[in-house]
Amino acid sequence: MATITNLVYLLSAALFYFGLKNLGSPKTARHGNGLAMLAMLLAVIITLLSRQILDFTYIIVGLVVGSLIGIIVAKKVQMTAMPQMVALFNGLGGAASTLVASSEYFQLSTQPEMNVLATLALSIFIGTITFTGSLIAFAKLQGLMKGAPITYGGQHILNGIMVVGTIVLGTLFVMEPDNFNLLLGILVLSAILGVTSVIPIGGADMPVVISLLNSYSGLAAAATGFVISNNVLIISGALVGASGLILTNIMCVAMNRSLTNVLFAAVGTESDDSGGGSTEKKQVTRYTAEDAVVIFDNAESVIIVPGYGLAVAQAQHALQEMAQILMDRGMNVRYAIHPVAGRMPGHMNVLLAEANVSYDLLEEMDAINDDFKNTDVVLVIGANDVTNPVARYKKDSALYGMPILNVDEARTVMIIKRSLSPGFAGEENPLFYDEKTMMLFGDAKKMVTEIVQVLKG
């Protein structure tokens, strides 16, 4: 049985690898998810069989209840809330690792080796930080607490003290494994550290936070795999941990900021485009849907730049209808995707996929940036910081050095926005006042729908 188990684990590990590889492209992501689900199914089945479990009552109950919750959540969650859901899932993954490692501790009949005790403490440490940190990320994204950084005096010093304290408790636990209070101390300090390490991070950096927490959940799972001597859990956890770190680095590069700057610089303001709170310091002209259609009628090429405002307004279906009308008229229509547009990695890709936008129309920033200067019209919907030209020249700005989409090089720029409020970085966007910019104020879905009606009329 041991040989069969190891062979199935090897097959599962291979499927996890190929599933992860397929997630690298929108075209193959669905197939990748299928491979990963099959890998997990095989791993769970062979684990249950190899452990010779006689009573599956609780397992079946957990399976049914968990499946029902998953189905209900998947059907009811809006695309706007997808980042919150991902953050919550990361947290639940961390909590699961903590619970499994803790339960293993209570089942120990003999004193385990030092490496098992160390990984047990590490699993609880990382898993708990992931859980509470993800809850804070969820609360910020959901609006249950303010999205702006929450800071106080001596914050970093206090976090450092808690990290050192956790290391000390972990070391003592390895030396005195019978002392449960040491493990409890690690749990409490980790829970607090998860909260205090995420509250000073602003809403603009949530894509990085979600990627990092995803990595944490994988590392916690890998550590738990060492505790219970489960090879496939070690492999799958390591894959998640490594891929999460790689994605985190990609997000940081896309913002031209280091991970330490994201975690400790407290960059960001309240919300991006809430529709209020901004005073119009300069004069701008308010354009209408009819004005936009006049420009479209004389255009041959259009690039659409989606942002979080598109998700908030749930305007992706109306936007796709508008894009299809323009393409039917012979226009070259494409979508420019910035790596950190939205509230989580790949947010815009998922949002547009829901509206059945062809993957062939989606262009990454590096691939399309040189095309803006030869484009007739750029339509920006809800994207702010990722199009702000101050990133090129204002050295005292939080956006300075961040690679942006070169929308200001197009012949005409249309921006659909509720107000002139700045983005998460709190930096006013001079593009709003450019003479070639047409500001279309209002809810994105309502405005795009009006444009569609005029196009049809």
C-alpha positions in Angstrom: 0.0 0.0 0.0 2.9 2.3 0.8 4.2 2.0 -2.8 0.8 2.7 -4.3 0.4 5.7 -2.0 3.8 7.2 -3.0 3.0 6.6 -6.7 -0.3 8.4 -6.5 1.4 11.2 -4.5 4.0 11.5 -7.3 1.2 11.7 -9.9 -0.6 14.3 -7.8 2.6 16.4 -7.6 3.1 16.2 -11.3 -0.5 17.3 -11.9 0.0 20.2 -9.4 3.0 21.3 -11.4 1.3 21.2 -14.8 -1.8 22.8 -13.3 0.3 25.7 -12.0 2.1 26.0 -15.3 -1.2 26.3 -17.1 -2.3 29.1 -14.8 0.3 31.2 -16.4 -2.0 32.0 -19.4 -5.6 33.1 -19.4 -6.2 30.7 -22.3 -5.1 27.6 -20.3 -6.0 28.7 -16.8 -9.3 26.8 -16.8 -7.5 23.7 -17.8 -4.9 24.3 -15.1 -7.6 24.6 -12.5 -9.0 21.2 -13.6 -5.6 19.5 -13.3 -5.0 21.0 -9.9 -8.4 19.9 -8.7 -7.8 16.4 -10.0 -4.4 16.3 -8.2 -6.0 17.3 -4.9 -8.8 14.8 -5.3 -6.3 11.9 -5.9 -4.2 13.1 -2.9 -7.2 13.2 -0.6 -8.6 9.8 -1.7 -5.2 8.0 -1.4 -4.5 9.6 2.0 -7.9 8.5 3.4 -7.3 4.9 2.1 -3.7 4.6 3.2 -4.5 5.8 6.8 -7.1 3.0 7.0 -9.9 5.3 8.3 -12.8 3.2 9.4 -15.4 5.9 10.0 -15.9 8.5 7.3 -18.9 10.2 9.0 -17.1 13.4 9.9 -15.3 13.5 6.6 -18.5 13.2 4.6 -20.2 15.8 6.7 -17.3 18.2 6.3 -17.2 17.5 2.5 -21.0 18.2 2.1 -21.0 21.3 4.3 -17.9 22.7 2.7 -19.1 22.0 -0.8 -22.4 23.7 -0.1 -20.7 26.8 1.3 -18.3 26.9 -1.7 -21.2 26.6 -4.3 -23.3 29.3 -2.6 -20.4 31.7 -2.3 -19.2 31.1 -5.9 -22.7 31.8 -7.2 -23.5 34.8 -5.1 -20.2 36.7 -5.0 -19.9 39.6 -7.3 -16.8 40.3 -9.4 -16.3 43.4 -7.3 -15.9 41.2 -4.2 -13.5 38.6 -5.8 -10.4 40.1 -4.1 -12.2 39.8 -0.7 -13.0 36.2 -1.4 -9.5 35.4 -2.4 -8.2 37.1 0.7 -10.6 35.1 2.8 -9.7 31.8 1.1 -6.0 32.5 1.8 -6.9 33.1 5.5 -8.8 29.8 5.7 -5.9 28.0 4.2 -3.6 29.4 6.9 -6.2 28.5 9.6 -6.4 24.9 8.3 -2.6 24.5 8.5 -2.7 25.8 12.1 -5.5 23.4 13.1 -3.9 20.4 11.5 -0.5 21.1 13.1 -2.1 21.8 16.5 -4.2 18.6 16.3 -1.0 16.6 15.6 0.6 18.0 18.7 -2.2 16.7 20.9 -1.9 13.3 19.3 1.8 12.8 20.0 2.5 9.8 22.1 6.2 10.1 22.1 8.5 13.1 22.0 9.1 13.8 18.3 12.4 14.8 16.7 13.6 18.4 16.9 12.9 19.1 13.2 9.2 18.1 13.7 8.8 20.4 16.7 10.4 23.3 14.8 8.2 22.9 11.8 5.1 22.5 14.1 5.9 25.8 15.7 6.6 27.3 12.2 3.3 26.0 10.8 1.3 27.6 13.6 3.3 30.8 13.3 2.8 31.3 9.6 -0.7 29.8 9.4 -2.0 32.1 12.2 -0.4 35.2 10.6 -2.0 34.3 7.3 -5.4 33.8 8.9 -5.6 37.1 10.9 -3.7 39.1 8.2 -6.2 37.9 5.6 -9.1 38.8 7.7 -7.7 42.4 7.9 -7.2 42.4 4.1 -10.8 41.2 3.7 -12.1 43.9 6.0 -10.2 46.6 4.2 -11.4 45.4 0.8 -15.0 45.0 2.0 -15.1 48.4 3.5 -15.5 47.1 7.0 -12.5 49.2 8.0 -10.8 52.1 6.2 -8.6 51.2 3.3 -6.0 53.8 4.1 -3.0 52.8 6.1 -3.4 52.7 9.9 -0.3 53.7 11.6 0.9 54.6 15.2 4.1 55.4 16.9 6.6 52.6 17.4 4.6 50.3 15.1 7.5 48.7 13.4 9.5 48.3 16.7 6.5 46.6 18.3 6.2 44.2 15.3 9.9 43.4 15.5 9.6 42.7 19.2 6.7 40.3 18.6 8.7 38.5 15.9 11.7 38.1 18.2 9.3 37.0 21.0 7.8 34.3 18.7 11.3 33.0 17.8 12.2 32.8 21.5 9.0 31.0 22.3 9.6 28.6 19.4 13.1 27.9 20.6 11.9 27.2 24.1 9.1 25.0 22.7 11.6 22.8 20.9 13.5 22.4 24.2 10.3 21.9 26.2 7.7 20.3 24.0 5.5 19.3 26.9 4.9 23.0 27.8 1.7 23.8 25.9 1.7 27.4 27.1 4.7 28.1 24.9 2.7 27.0 21.8 -0.2 29.0 23.0 2.1 32.1 23.3 3.2 31.5 19.7 -0.4 31.4 18.6 -1.4 34.6 20.4 1.6 36.6 19.2 1.2 35.4 15.6 -2.5 36.4 15.6 -1.6 39.9 16.8 1.3 40.2 14.3 -1.0 39.2 11.4 -3.2 42.2 12.3 -0.5 44.7 13.0 1.5 43.8 9.9 -1.5 44.4 7.5 -3.2 47.4 8.9 -0.5 49.9 7.8 -0.8 48.7 4.2 -3.0 50.9 2.0 -5.6 49.8 -0.6 -3.3 50.5 -3.6 -1.0 47.7 -2.4 -3.7 45.1 -1.8 -2.7 43.1 -4.9 0.8 42.6 -3.4 -0.7 41.8 0.0 -3.0 39.2 -1.4 -0.1 37.6 -3.4 2.0 37.5 -0.3 -0.7 36.1 2.0 -1.2 33.4 -0.7 2.4 32.6 -0.4 2.2 32.4 3.3 -0.7 30.0 3.1 1.4 27.7 0.9 4.4 27.9 3.2 2.2 27.1 6.2 0.8 24.0 4.4 4.4 22.9 3.5 5.4 23.2 7.1 2.4 21.2 8.2 3.3 18.6 5.6 6.6 18.0 7.4 4.8 17.8 10.7 2.5 15.0 9.5 5.0 13.5 7.1 2.9 14.0 4.0 4.9 14.4 0.9 2.2 15.7 -1.4 1.3 18.4 1.1 4.9 19.5 1.3 5.1 19.6 -2.5 1.8 21.4 -3.1 2.5 23.9 -0.3 6.0 24.6 -1.6 4.5 25.2 -5.1 1.9 27.7 -3.7 4.5 29.4 -1.6 7.0 29.8 -4.4 4.4 30.9 -7.0 3.0 33.4 -4.5 6.4 34.9 -3.9 7.1 35.1 -7.6 3.7 36.8 -8.2 4.5 39.2 -5.3 7.7 40.2 -6.9 6.0 40.7 -10.3 3.5 43.1 -8.5 6.3 45.0 -6.9 8.2 45.3 -10.1 5.0 46.6 -11.8 4.9 49.4 -9.2 8.7 49.9 -9.2 8.7 49.4 -5.4 10.4 47.0 -3.1 8.5 44.6 -0.9 9.8 46.4 2.2 8.4 49.6 0.9 5.0 48.1 0.3 5.0 46.5 3.8 6.4 49.4 5.8 6.0 52.7 3.9 2.2 53.1 4.6 1.5 54.4 1.1 -2.1 55.2 0.1 -5.3 57.1 0.8 -8.9 56.1 1.3 -10.7 55.0 -1.8 -10.1 55.5 -5.5 -13.3 56.7 -7.0 -16.0 56.9 -4.4 -17.7 59.7 -6.2 -17.2 62.4 -3.6 -14.7 64.3 -1.5 -12.8 65.9 -4.4 -12.9 69.6 -5.1 -12.4 70.5 -8.8 -9.4 72.9 -8.5 -9.1 73.3 -12.3 -11.7 73.8 -15.0 -12.7 70.8 -17.0 -15.3 70.3 -19.7 -18.0 67.7 -19.0 -18.6 65.6 -22.2 -21.6 63.4 -23.0 -22.2 60.0 -24.6 -23.1 61.8 -27.8 -19.7 63.6 -27.8 -17.9 60.3 -27.3 -19.7 58.6 -30.2 -18.7 61.5 -32.6 -15.1 60.7 -31.7 -15.6 57.0 -32.1 -17.2 57.5 -35.6 -14.0 59.1 -36.8 -11.6 56.6 -35.2 -9.9 53.5 -36.6 -8.2 52.2 -33.5 -9.4 52.1 -29.9 -7.6 50.9 -26.7 -9.7 50.3 -23.6 -8.0 50.6 -20.2 -10.0 48.9 -17.4 -9.5 49.6 -13.7 -11.2 48.9 -10.4 -14.0 51.4 -11.2 -15.1 49.0 -13.9 -15.6 46.3 -11.4 -17.3 48.6 -8.9 -19.9 49.6 -11.5 -20.2 46.0 -12.9 -19.9 47.6 -16.4 -18.0 44.7 -18.1 -20.9 43.4 -20.0 -22.0 46.8 -21.3 -18.3 47.5 -22.2 -18.0 44.3 -24.2 -21.2 45.2 -26.1 -19.8 48.6 -26.9 -16.5 47.0 -28.0 -18.3 44.5 -30.2 -20.2 47.3 -32.0 -17.0 49.1 -32.7 -15.3 46.0 -34.0 -18.3 45.3 -36.2 -17.7 48.7 -37.7 -14.2 47.7 -38.6 -12.3 49.3 -35.8 -9.2 47.8 -34.2 -10.2 47.4 -30.5 -8.0 46.0 -27.8 -7.7 46.1 -24.0 -4.6 47.2 -22.2 -4.1 45.4 -18.9 -1.8 46.9 -16.2 -0.4 44.2 -13.8 -1.7 46.0 -10.7 -5.1 47.2 -12.1 -7.8 46.3 -9.7 -7.6 44.8 -6.2 -5.9 41.5 -6.8 -3.5 40.0 -9.4 -5.4 39.2 -12.6 -8.5 41.1 -11.5 -9.2 42.7 -14.8 -8.6 39.5 -16.8 -11.1 37.6 -14.6 -13.6 40.5 -14.8 -13.4 40.7 -18.6 -13.5 36.9 -19.0 -16.9 37.0 -17.2 -18.2 39.2 -20.0 -16.8 36.7 -22.6 -14.1 39.1 -23.9 -11.7 37.2 -26.1 -8.3 36.6 -24.6 -6.8 37.6 -27.9 -8.0 41.2 -27.2 -6.2 41.4 -23.9 -2.7 43.0 -24.1 -0.2 43.3 -21.3 1.4 46.6 -20.6 4.8 45.9 -22.0 3.3 44.5 -25.2 0.9 47.4 -25.9 2.6 50.5 -24.5 4.4 51.5 -27.7 1.1 51.3 -29.6 -0.6 54.2 -27.7 1.1 56.9 -29.8 -0.5 55.4 -33.0 -3.9 55.0 -31.4 -6.9 57.3 -32.2 -8.9 56.8 -29.0 -8.1 55.5 -25.5 -11.0 54.8 -23.2 -10.0 54.7 -19.5 -12.6 53.3 -17.2 -11.9 53.5 -13.5 -8.1 53.3 -13.8 -6.3 56.1 -12.1 -2.8 55.5 -10.7 -1.8 53.2 -13.5 -2.3 56.0 -16.0 -1.0 58.9 -14.0 1.9 60.7 -15.8 3.4 62.1 -12.6 4.9 58.6 -12.2 7.5 59.7 -14.8 8.7 63.0 -13.4 7.4 63.8 -9.8 10.2 62.5 -7.6 8.4 63.1 -4.3 5.3 61.2 -5.4 4.5 57.7 -4.2 4.0 56.8 -7.8 7.4 58.0 -9.0 9.1 55.3 -11.1 6.1 53.1 -11.4 5.6 51.8 -15.0 2.3 53.2 -16.3 0.2 52.8 -19.4 1.2 55.5 -21.9 -2.4 56.6 -22.5 -1.4 60.3 -22.7 0.3 59.5 -26.0 -2.9 58.7 -27.8 -4.6 61.3 -30.0 -7.8 61.4 -27.8 -8.2 60.2 -24.3 -11.7 59.5 -22.9 -12.0 59.0 -19.1 -15.1 57.7 -17.5 -15.0 58.6 -13.8 -17.4 59.7 -11.1 -15.3 62.6 -10.0 -11.8 64.1 -10.1 -10.8 62.4 -6.9 -7.2 61.0 -6.9 -6.3 57.4 -6.8 -5.1 55.3 -3.9 -1.7 57.0 -3.9 -3.4 60.3 -3.3 -1.8 61.9 -6.3 -3.9 64.2 -8.5 -3.9 63.0 -12.2 -2.9 65.9 -14.6 -4.3 63.7 -17.4 -7.8 64.8 -16.3 -7.0 68.4 -17.4 -5.1 67.6 -20.6 -6.6 69.4 -23.7 -6.9 66.1 -25.5 -8.8 64.5 -22.6 -12.6 64.1 -22.6 -14.0 63.6 -19.1 -17.2 61.6 -19.0 -18.5 61.9 -15.5 -20.8 59.3 -14.0 -21.3 55.7 -13.2 -19.3 53.6 -15.6 -22.1 51.2 -16.4 -24.6 54.0 -17.0 -22.2 56.0 -19.2 -21.1 53.0 -21.3 -24.8 51.9 -21.7 -25.6 55.4 -23.0 -22.8 55.2 -25.5 -24.1 51.8 -26.7 -27.6 53.3 -27.1 -26.2 56.2 -29.2 -24.1 53.9 -31.3 -27.1 51.7 -32.0 -29.3 54.8 -32.7 
